[in-house]
Structure formats: C-alpha cells, structure tokens
Amino acid sequence: PELERIYVADLVNDSEKFSSAMQLACVYAATERLSRAWSIVGQWLPKQEALKIEDQAQLREILSELQCLAGDFKNAMHNYHWRLKRWKRWNSDLKQPEWGGESLTNKSLLVYAEQGIGDQIMFMSLLPDLMAICDKIFVECDARLVDLFRRSFSGVDFFPVENSEQIEMGERKPDFQIAMGSLGCWLWDNFERKKKTPYLFADEKLTSSLKSRYLKGEGMALIGVSWSSPLGKFPGLKSIEINDLLPLFRLKNTCVVDLQYGETVQERTEFETRHGVSLVHDVEIDQLVDIDSFSAQVAAMDVILTVSNSVAHLAGALGVPTVVLLPSAPQWKWSGGAQESVWYPRVQLVRRTIDDSVEGQIAAALKAIECTLQRGKMLQ
C-alpha cells in the first residue's frame, strides 16, 4: 500500500513520469489487479518510440509478463526478447550475429546462459525443437547443470559459465548466437503444439539406490517436499512455513523426504520435535552444490509437493508427478489461471489468491497428491 501511494502521488504531480508508471504497473500485477496494470502499459505503448531504449525495453518486458499471465506466450516471446537491451552481459560484444529464425542447416548456434538454475532448466524445454533444425549447438549454462544437461541432450556441447560479466566460448566458433530465454521467439509455435514430455534424465543407478535407501524395504510412497524459495528476486514471497506441511504427514503408507535447499537444520528439528513426525533428510545430497545427484533424488520420488522454486522446475523437467503451490500473483512463467504448466508434463498448479488461506491451498494440494498416488496404486 505504501509503495502504491508513493507511485500514485508521483503520477499526480507528473503524469509523464515513466519510472513511477512502470513501478505502479508492477505493484498492480503483484496484487492481482491485472486490468489496472494493463491500462498503464496500454497508455505508454503509443508513446514508446519517444522513450530511451532502456525504458522501451522495460515497457515491453512488463507487457510480455502480462501477456504470459493471460496465457498468450506466443505474442509475449518477442516482447520478452526486449529485456536483453537492459542488461550488460546480454549485450555482450559477441562477434556472431544474433539468430533471427533463419535456417540453421549446416550452421552452428551458441545459446548463452541467463538467469537462475530454475530458469535455465525451464528454457531447455525448447532445446529438443532446436536440435531438430540445427546441426551444431553450443550451450553455456550454470556449471552445476553441465553433467545433467550432457546426459539429457546427446550431441549438444554444454560448457559452464566462466565469467559473469561476459561470455567466454574458448575455441568454439558458432555462426549465430542467442540468449536461451529468447529461443521461444522462433520455436514457440512448434513447442506449444506438441505434447509435453520429460527432457531431463537423472542417473538411473543413483536414483534406484536412493529410492532403496529411503524405502528400507517397505512398500511406501515417497513424497518429496520443498517449502521455501530463499533466493532470487523476491525471496520469501513464494514460500510457506514448514509447519504448513503437517497435514502431509498424516497420509498413510508414505515417507516424506526433504528436498529443500539451503540451511534448514533448526526449522526441521523444531518441526519434527514439536509434531512428533519424521522428515527424511539425506546428508549426502547437497541440493545447492551437486545438482546432478539432486536430480537423482528428485527422480526417486513418487510425487513432489513444492513451492515455485528450482525444485518445481527440476521435477517438472524430469517428469516426476509434481504439485506446485503458487502464491497470489505468481511469476509470468506459471501463466495466470491454468492448472497445468505450459512447460512441463505431470505438473499440477495449485493457486492461491490474496483472499485464500495457505491451509486451504495445502488441503487442495493433498487431494491432488492422493489422486496421483491412487492412480499409481501407492496409497491404500
């Protein structure tokens, strides 16, 4: 409310103050008042050519997010591409021309990294479509993802980010380059039409070993949980409290496994002691450091309940049945109303509005989990 008051006051004094207008649009979008956000963006679109290029880029990026929330990813992609004009690394002095959708027959393409682990996993959903039309692909990605990506996409040359300020390709000499978040500009039509399938593949031997370790010979269902999103642009807004998960532990014939990254020893210990429940925590898996082993842990689960963090993206890409708890006004990547993800198979989105309680959202999620386990005949 305070930020809204400030931005509204700024615009009363100067209706042409672009920065306040964009901030107010973001406030409206974050508080489920999308029509007001659309109205502000609509007022500025006819005036965009008079804006500085960085301001045009901000306007178009906000427009793209509103389009995604409305389910219009196809038209959003080219507007989302404008984000590159606002950031130094994405304006790196690459000698290769940017790929603009032209034929890649007998050509090579660099796809360079941007954003966080979850985003990079999400954008790789478009890679199979690119592999179908490009002979040689180089992909820069977070070093922690290299092994997992190499296993999952045979023939693609993955290499780690070496410099956060610029792109270093070594001896690689691609014909074209593109930011991974902009692949949708040229590949979305085909991606949107086809049936979604898993595209990441964990180490099968490690997955089997972890599953056996957690089950200890008992015929239970493994439920992985993650309740916090401590990193990123808006830490905490997507999170719930570990105590909110208590109803999950009342499901019969189940074993709940901790998939939460970060330091959680104190809250886990207090939760288990207070409620007399057991949350399996594997000290041999470091979810922040060893993503490849973590992917095997995720793949060992029968179903996963998570907030919208990197666990949701990893589980979705692996094809593990997953229920994602979305906050009010979720990020653009989760669209605005559907129960299914546009990116992943076997992901069910459980939304919460500003007026909804977390308790009600958890209850809805548990019903979805029970249905998933019953379909797999894992719950008696």
C-alpha positions in Angstrom: 0.0 0.0 0.0 2.8 2.4 0.8 4.6 1.9 -2.5 1.3 2.3 -4.4 0.6 5.6 -2.6 4.1 6.9 -3.5 3.8 6.0 -7.2 0.3 7.3 -7.5 1.4 10.6 -5.9 4.3 10.8 -8.3 2.0 10.4 -11.2 -0.5 13.0 -9.9 2.4 15.5 -9.8 3.8 14.4 -13.2 1.7 12.0 -15.3 4.6 11.5 -17.7 6.9 10.1 -15.1 7.7 6.8 -16.8 9.6 5.1 -13.9 6.7 5.6 -11.5 4.2 4.4 -14.0 6.1 1.1 -14.6 6.6 0.6 -10.9 2.9 1.1 -10.3 2.0 -1.4 -13.0 4.2 -3.9 -11.3 2.5 -3.2 -8.0 -0.9 -3.8 -9.6 0.3 -7.0 -11.2 1.7 -8.3 -7.9 -1.6 -7.6 -6.1 -3.8 -9.3 -8.7 -5.1 -6.1 -10.3 -4.0 -7.1 -13.8 -6.6 -4.9 -15.5 -5.0 -1.8 -13.9 -1.5 -3.0 -14.9 -2.7 -3.5 -18.5 -4.2 0.0 -18.5 -0.9 1.6 -17.6 1.0 -0.3 -20.1 -1.6 0.5 -22.8 -1.2 4.2 -22.1 2.5 4.1 -22.7 2.7 1.8 -25.7 1.7 4.5 -28.2 4.5 6.7 -26.7 7.2 4.1 -26.7 9.2 5.5 -29.6 9.9 8.7 -27.7 11.4 6.7 -24.7 15.0 5.8 -24.2 15.8 2.4 -25.4 16.2 1.1 -21.8 12.7 2.4 -21.0 11.2 0.8 -24.1 12.8 -2.4 -23.1 11.3 -2.2 -19.6 7.8 -1.4 -21.0 8.0 -4.3 -23.5 9.2 -6.7 -20.8 6.3 -5.8 -18.5 4.0 -6.2 -21.4 5.4 -9.7 -22.1 4.8 -10.7 -18.5 1.2 -9.6 -18.6 0.7 -11.5 -21.9 2.1 -14.6 -20.3 -0.1 -14.3 -17.3 -3.0 -14.1 -19.8 -1.8 -17.3 -21.4 -0.6 -15.6 -24.6 3.0 -16.8 -24.6 3.3 -16.7 -28.4 2.9 -12.9 -28.6 4.8 -12.5 -25.4 8.0 -14.0 -26.6 9.1 -11.2 -28.9 8.3 -8.6 -26.3 10.2 -10.6 -23.7 13.2 -10.5 -26.0 13.5 -6.8 -25.3 14.9 -7.5 -21.9 18.3 -8.0 -23.4 18.6 -4.3 -24.2 18.6 -3.5 -20.4 21.4 -5.7 -19.2 25.2 -5.5 -19.8 26.0 -9.2 -20.2 23.2 -9.8 -22.6 24.6 -7.0 -24.7 28.0 -8.7 -24.7 30.2 -7.8 -27.7 29.7 -11.1 -29.4 31.0 -11.1 -33.0 28.4 -13.6 -34.2 25.1 -12.2 -35.4 22.0 -12.9 -33.3 19.9 -15.8 -34.6 16.7 -14.4 -36.0 14.9 -17.6 -37.1 16.8 -18.2 -40.3 17.7 -21.7 -41.5 20.4 -23.4 -39.4 21.1 -26.2 -41.8 24.9 -26.7 -41.8 25.2 -23.9 -39.3 26.1 -23.7 -35.6 24.4 -21.8 -32.8 25.6 -20.5 -29.4 22.8 -20.5 -26.8 24.1 -18.5 -23.9 23.1 -18.6 -20.2 20.9 -16.2 -18.4 19.0 -16.0 -15.1 19.0 -18.7 -12.4 19.0 -22.5 -12.2 15.3 -22.9 -12.5 15.0 -20.6 -15.5 17.8 -22.4 -17.3 16.1 -25.7 -16.7 12.9 -24.2 -18.0 14.3 -22.7 -21.1 16.0 -26.1 -22.0 12.4 -27.4 -22.7 12.8 -25.7 -26.1 16.2 -27.4 -26.9 14.7 -30.6 -28.5 13.0 -28.4 -31.0 16.2 -26.5 -31.7 18.1 -29.8 -32.1 15.7 -30.8 -34.8 16.7 -27.9 -37.0 20.3 -27.1 -36.1 23.4 -29.2 -36.9 25.7 -27.9 -34.1 24.6 -26.4 -30.8 26.8 -24.9 -28.1 25.0 -24.2 -24.8 26.5 -22.1 -22.0 24.9 -22.9 -18.6 25.5 -22.9 -14.9 28.4 -25.2 -14.1 26.1 -27.2 -11.7 23.9 -28.2 -14.7 26.5 -29.3 -17.1 26.5 -33.0 -16.2 22.8 -33.3 -16.1 22.3 -31.5 -19.4 25.0 -33.5 -21.1 23.3 -36.8 -20.1 20.0 -35.5 -21.3 20.9 -33.9 -24.7 23.3 -36.1 -26.6 25.3 -34.3 -29.2 25.0 -30.8 -27.7 28.2 -29.1 -26.5 27.5 -27.8 -23.0 30.0 -25.6 -21.2 29.9 -23.8 -17.9 29.6 -20.0 -17.3 33.2 -18.9 -16.7 32.6 -15.1 -16.4 29.5 -13.4 -15.1 30.4 -10.2 -17.0 30.9 -11.6 -20.4 30.5 -14.8 -22.5 33.7 -16.9 -22.9 33.4 -19.6 -25.5 37.0 -20.8 -25.7 37.7 -22.3 -29.2 34.0 -22.6 -30.1 33.1 -20.6 -33.2 29.4 -20.5 -33.8 27.7 -18.9 -36.8 24.9 -17.4 -34.7 24.2 -16.6 -31.0 21.0 -16.2 -28.9 20.1 -15.9 -25.3 18.4 -19.0 -24.0 15.4 -17.1 -22.9 14.8 -15.9 -26.4 14.6 -19.3 -28.1 10.8 -19.0 -27.8 10.8 -16.2 -30.3 11.4 -18.7 -33.1 10.5 -22.1 -31.5 7.3 -21.4 -29.5 4.7 -22.3 -32.2 6.0 -25.9 -32.5 6.7 -26.2 -28.8 3.2 -25.1 -27.8 1.5 -27.6 -30.2 3.4 -30.7 -29.2 2.7 -33.0 -26.3 5.0 -32.2 -23.3 7.4 -35.0 -22.4 10.2 -35.2 -19.8 13.5 -33.9 -21.3 16.0 -34.3 -18.4 17.2 -37.7 -17.3 18.8 -38.4 -13.9 21.5 -41.0 -13.2 19.4 -44.2 -13.2 21.7 -46.2 -10.9 21.9 -43.4 -8.3 18.1 -42.9 -8.5 17.5 -46.6 -7.8 20.0 -46.6 -4.9 18.4 -43.5 -3.3 14.9 -45.0 -3.6 16.0 -48.2 -1.9 17.8 -46.2 0.8 14.7 -44.2 1.7 12.2 -47.1 1.5 14.3 -49.6 3.5 12.4 -52.5 2.0 8.9 -51.0 2.9 6.2 -50.6 0.3 5.6 -46.9 0.8 5.2 -43.9 -1.5 8.0 -41.4 -1.4 6.8 -37.8 -1.2 9.4 -35.1 -1.7 8.8 -31.7 -0.2 10.2 -28.2 -0.6 8.6 -25.2 1.2 10.9 -22.2 0.6 12.3 -20.0 -2.1 15.0 -18.2 -0.2 16.9 -17.0 -3.3 16.1 -14.9 -6.3 14.4 -11.6 -6.9 11.6 -11.9 -4.3 12.9 -14.2 -1.6 10.1 -15.3 0.7 7.1 -14.3 -1.3 6.8 -17.7 -2.8 7.5 -19.6 0.4 5.3 -21.2 3.1 6.2 -22.3 6.6 7.4 -25.8 7.2 4.5 -26.2 9.8 2.0 -25.7 6.9 3.1 -29.1 5.6 1.9 -31.0 8.7 -1.2 -32.4 7.1 1.0 -34.1 4.5 2.5 -36.3 7.3 -0.9 -37.7 8.1 -1.1 -39.6 4.7 -0.9 -43.3 5.3 1.7 -45.5 3.7 4.0 -42.6 2.8 7.5 -41.4 3.6 8.2 -37.7 3.3 11.7 -36.7 2.0 13.3 -33.3 2.4 14.2 -31.7 -0.9 14.6 -28.2 0.4 17.9 -26.5 -0.4 19.7 -24.1 1.9 20.3 -24.2 5.7 17.2 -25.7 7.3 18.5 -27.7 10.3 16.9 -25.6 13.0 13.5 -25.4 11.5 13.4 -29.1 10.6 14.5 -30.1 14.0 11.9 -27.9 15.7 9.2 -29.1 13.4 9.9 -32.8 14.0 10.2 -32.4 17.7 7.0 -30.3 18.1 4.9 -32.6 16.0 6.5 -36.0 16.5 6.9 -36.6 12.8 9.9 -37.7 10.7 11.2 -35.9 7.7 13.9 -37.8 5.9 16.9 -35.6 5.3 19.8 -37.1 3.2 23.1 -35.5 4.4 24.8 -36.9 1.3 22.8 -34.8 -1.1 23.7 -31.1 -1.4 20.9 -29.6 -3.4 22.7 -26.3 -4.0 26.1 -27.7 -5.0 25.5 -31.1 -6.7 22.5 -30.7 -9.0 23.2 -33.9 -10.8 22.9 -36.0 -7.6 20.0 -33.9 -6.5 18.2 -34.7 -9.8 18.5 -38.4 -8.9 17.0 -37.7 -5.5 14.1 -35.9 -7.2 13.6 -38.7 -9.7 13.4 -41.2 -6.9 10.2 -39.6 -5.6 6.7 -40.9 -6.4 5.2 -37.4 -6.1 6.5 -34.0 -5.1 4.9 -31.1 -3.3 6.8 -27.8 -3.7 6.5 -24.1 -3.9 7.5 -22.4 -7.2 11.3 -22.7 -6.8 14.0 -24.5 -8.7 12.7 -27.8 -7.3 9.5 -27.3 -9.3 11.4 -26.8 -12.5 13.7 -29.7 -12.0 10.9 -32.1 -11.0 8.8 -30.9 -14.0 11.6 -31.4 -16.5 12.3 -34.9 -15.1 8.7 -35.8 -15.5 8.1 -36.6 -11.8 4.4 -36.0 -10.8 4.5 -32.7 -9.0 2.1 -30.4 -7.3 3.3 -26.7 -7.2 2.0 -24.3 -4.7 1.7 -20.9 -6.3 1.3 -17.6 -4.4 -1.1 -14.9 -5.3 0.2 -13.1 -8.4 2.7 -15.8 -9.4 5.6 -15.2 -11.8 4.8 -14.9 -15.5 6.2 -18.4 -16.3 3.3 -20.1 -14.5 0.7 -18.2 -16.5 -2.4 -16.8 -14.8 -5.1 -19.3 -14.4 -4.5 -22.8 -15.7 -3.9 -25.9 -13.5 -1.4 -27.3 -16.0 2.1 -25.9 -16.8 2.8 -24.8 -20.3 6.4 -26.1 -19.8 6.2 -29.5 -18.2 4.2 -32.7 -18.2 2.8 -34.1 -15.0 2.8 -30.8 -13.1 -0.4 -29.6 -11.4 -0.5 -26.0 -10.3 -2.5 -25.2 -7.1 -3.1 -21.4 -7.0 -3.8 -19.2 -4.0 -5.4 -15.8 -4.3 -4.9 -12.9 -1.9 -8.1 -13.9 -0.1 -7.2 -17.6 0.1 -5.6 -19.3 3.1 -2.5 -21.4 2.9 -4.4 -24.1 4.8 -7.0 -24.3 2.0 -4.3 -24.4 -0.6 -2.5 -27.3 1.2 -5.8 -29.2 1.5 -6.3 -28.9 -2.3 -2.7 -30.0 -2.9 -3.2 -33.1 -0.7 -6.2 -34.1 -2.7 -4.1 -33.8 -5.8 -1.3 -35.9 -4.2 -3.8 -38.6 -3.1 -5.2 -38.8 -6.6 -1.7 -39.2 -8.1 -0.8 -41.9 -5.6 -4.1 -43.8 -6.1 -3.5 -43.7 -9.8 -0.1 -45.3 -9.2 -1.7 -47.7 -6.6 0.8 -46.4 -4.0 -1.8 -45.4 -1.4 -4.0 -47.9 0.5 
